[in-house]
Amino acid sequence: MVFFTVFIGHICISHVYCAQLPVAVKCLANDTLKTQMAKFLLEAANMCSVDHAHIIQLYGVVLRSDSLMLVILFGVK
């Protein structure tokens, strides 16, 4: 069973100079169990509390009634 899907995209981090950064958008499936939703939100909370050069950065969390999403830096070499 698949609980989430990951999409690759870009975000603009500045309104003055649009530096596009590659991001991964992790989307929780709509028909997911409540326990998976709790784990997904715990993952977001843990990522928010960590600020380290060697750990992928969380850019945002989308909380809507029909979906939950994490927007994180896409680790490109």
Buried (B, 14 or more C-beta within 10 A) or exposed (E): EEBBEEEEEEBEEEEEEEEEBEBBBBBBBEEBEEEBEEBBBEBBEEBEEEEEEEEEBBBEBEEEEEEBBBBBBBEEE
